Amino acid sequence: MHKKFLLLSTLILLFFHVSAQKKKFDVQGKAGARGIMPENTIEGMLKAIDLGVTTLEMDAVISKDKQVVLSQEPYFNNEISLQPNGKPITLKDQKNYNIYKMDYEEIKKFDVGSKVHNRFPGQMKFKAYKPLLSETIDAVEAYVKEHKLAKPVYSIETKTIKKGDNEFHPEPAEFVELIMDVINSKKLAKRVIIESFDMRTLQYLHEKYPKIQTSLLIDEKEPFEDYIEKLGFKPTIYSPYSVLVGKGLVDRCHEMGIKIIPWTVNTVKEVNYFMSLGVDGIITDFPNIMGQLK
């Protein structure tokens, strides 16, 4: 009888341990659910919520009139954008459609949902615009409240380009302050991660807002310790390009108390592999793949 009780107790503890581990795994929908819906749109964010993401990953740029706008680039990418007159934008001309040189009223007139995306041919198509960060948050918060769903974390990337200060975006301090103005006005500081490839952004944030979670994005193969040394502090999350991630890197992150969340993980096989390495989550274009795990 005693042995049966111990076995039952062990099984119960194991169940709760496994459940806790599953809950801790962070599924981040890239730009909402980019493989399924137009990227960085309110509709895409709501779809990602329906698919069970724990974190909405999104990209932020700044308009001429200092609005925080969701966009993968600080200009209108030719892959997804149509001019207000419906004409396409060429690869050669795309950087001429500089969002930092446009007021939001003008930005909103471009269609970023109707054009067929060559890299995501199965993506749903409809007319869409680049929304403000503030209205995106309002829409998501209203949606989860109405449908009694878990409140998501917002992981916001500061989209900067090399030598782009004051041409395609403000300098890091102003960029961060504009985002934090929105976050603080929505009282969401506890549910926000600021992520960036640009260490200057994270360094300023860490100095001025040390309680805000940070994520260092990595796309080049350099020693993990060198990146942390350059950054000057331990970020909440280390987020490398998935091909750079192995068991050794996962272990080194965890030894330093840093979470590791690779990008962009888009197949069931990849998800299973990275979960076996012990990563803390994934960023994916296809959040629906989590429902296909066995």
N, C-alpha and C positions, 0 to 999 in steps of 0.2 A: 504493500500500500504506500509505504514511504517512498519507494523507488518510483512508483507511478506518479506520485505527487511532484517529485523532483523533475521527472521527465516533462510533465505538463508545465511546470513553472519555467523550465528551460525553453520549451517551445513557445510559450507566451512571450518571454523576454526576447527570443530570437525574432518573433513576428514584429514586435514593436521596434526592435533595432533595424530590421529591414525596412519597415515603413518609414522610420525616421530618416534612413539613408535616402530613400526614394524622394521624400519631401525636400531634402536638402539639395537635390540635384537641380541645378538652375537651367531651365530651358529658355533661351533667349531667341526671340523671333527677329531675324535681321531685317531692319527697316520695316518691321511689322511682320509680314509673311511674304517676302519679296518673290519667292518662286511661284506664289499662288495669286497674289494681288499686287497692283501697282505699288511701288516702294514709297515709304514715307508718306502715306496717305492715311487719313482717318479711317477710311474703309478697311485698309490693310491692317491697321492696328486692332480694330474690332474683330476682324477675322482671326488674328493671332490669339486674341483673348478667348474666342470660341474654341480654338484648337488647344487651349490649355497651357499657353506659355506662362512662365512665372515672371519673366522680365521682358519688357518691350524695349528692344534696341532701336535707336533712332539717331538720325544725323542732323546736326544743327548748323545753320549758316546765319549770317546777319544781312539784313537789307539796308538800303541807303538811309531809310528813316528809323533805323535801329530796332527793327523788329526781329525776333528770333523765329526763323523759318525752318521747316524740315526739308532737308535736301541732302542728297549724297555728295554733291559737289557744290561749290560756291558759284556755279554757273548752270545754264540749262544744257544738260547732257543730250547729245544728239540721239542717243539710243532710245530715249523715252519721251522726248519733248517735241511738241508742236507749237508753233507761234500762235498768237491770238487770232491770226487770219487763217489758221489751219495748215499753213505750210510747214514742211519739216525744217529742222536745223541741221546743217552739215557738220561733220567732224571738224573741218577746217575752221568753221565760224563759231563753234560752240562757246569758246571762251569770250567771244564778243558779247554774249548774252550774260553779262556779269551781274549776279544778283545783288552784289554790294553796291552796284551803281544804279539800282532800281528801287523805287518805293514799293511797298507791299501791294498797293492798289494795282500797280502794273504787273507785278509778279503773279498775282492771282489769276490773271487773264490767260496764262499759258496752260496748255493741256498736257498733263504728264501721265495720263492713264489710257489713252486711246491707241497709241502707236504700239504695234507688235514688237515685243522685246525679243531680239534674236537669241539671247542667252536663256530666256525663260518663255519659250513659245506657248506653254500651257497656261500662262498667266491670264487671269480674267481681264477683260478689256471694258473700260467705260471712261467717260470724260471725268478727269480729276484735276485738282490743283494742288500746289504745295501749301499745306496748312501752316498756321502759326503753331508754335509749341504750346502756347497757352490754350488755344481752342482744342488742340489735340488732347491735352490733359483733361479739359472740361468734358469732352465727348467720352473719353475712356472712363472717367470717374462716374459719370452719369450712367453709362452702360453697365458697369459692374454692379452698381447700386440697384439698378432696375432689375437685373437678372440674378441678383444675389450671388455674385461670383467673387472670388478672392481678388483683393486689390493687388495690382501688379507693381513691380519695381520699374522705374524708368531709367534706362541706361542711355545717356545722351552723349553722343560723340561731337566734339568740336572739330569741324571740318576745316582744316587749314591746308594750304599748299605752300611748297617751298618758295620763299621770297615773296609770299603773297600778302604780307602785312600792309595794311592801308591801301591795298589795290584790290584784293579779293575778299578781305575780311579785316576786322580791327586787330590791333595787337592783343596778345593773350589776356592781359589784365582786363581790358574793356570787354572782350569776348566773354570771359568768365562772369564778370559782373552783370552783363545783360542776361545771361542764362540764369544766374542766381536770383536776379530780380523776379523772374517768372516763378522759379521754384519756391522762393520765400513767400511770394504773393499767394501761391496755391497751398502753402503750408505742407510741402512734400519733402522736406529735407531728409527725413528718415527713410524715404523710399526712392532715393535718387543715387545713381552712380554717374560720375562724369568720366568718360573714357576719351583717350586721345593717343595718336601716334606722336603728337607734338608735346614733348616733355615740358615745355614752357607753360603750357596750359595747366598741367597737373601740379607743377611746382608752385604756381601762383595760387591755385585752389588750395593746396595743402597748407600754404602759409596763412591764407586769409580765412579759409573755411575748413579747418582740420578735421571736423566731424563728418564731412561729406565723403562718401566712399569714392575711391578712384580705381580706374582700370587702365593699365598701360598696354596699349596695342603694339604688337610687334610683327614686322613682316620680313625681317632679315635675320640671317643666321649669325648671331654674335653670342658670346657667352652670357648666360642669364645674369651672373654676378656683375658683369660689366654694365649691363643695362640698369640694374638696381643702383649701382654706384653712381652712374651718370644722373639718374633721377634724383638721388639724394635722400630718399626715404622709401619705406616699404609700402607699395600700393596695396589696396585691398585685394585687387585681382591682377594677375599677369595673364594677358590675352594674346597668345601668339597665333600666327598662321598655322593651321592644323598640321601641315607637313613637317613643321619644326618640333612637334611634340612627341616625346618618347617617355618611357618610364623614368629615366634618370631625371629629366626636367620636372616631371610631376613630383617626384620625391624631393627635389631641391626646393621647389616652391613651398611644399608642405612643411619642410624642415624650418623654413623661415616664417611660417605662419601666413603664407600668401596663397590665396585661392588661384587655381589655374582653369581658365575657360577658353578653349581653342575656337577659332573661326576658320572657315565656314564649313560646318559638318552637315552633309546633305544626303547621306544614305544610311540605311539601317545598319549595314555592315560597319560603316565608320563609327556610328553611335556606339555599337556594341564594343568595338575596339577601344575607343577612348574611355568608355565606362570601365572597361577591364583594367585600364591604366590607372584609374582612380581620379580622373579629372572631376572638378566640382560642378561642371555644367558644359553646355555647348552653345554656340551661336549658329543658327541654321536658317537657310532661306525657306525651308520646308518644315514648319513645326508639326505638320500632320504625320511625319515619319515616326514620331514618338508613339503614336497609336498602333504602329506596326511592329513594335518590339515584342519578342516572345520571351 
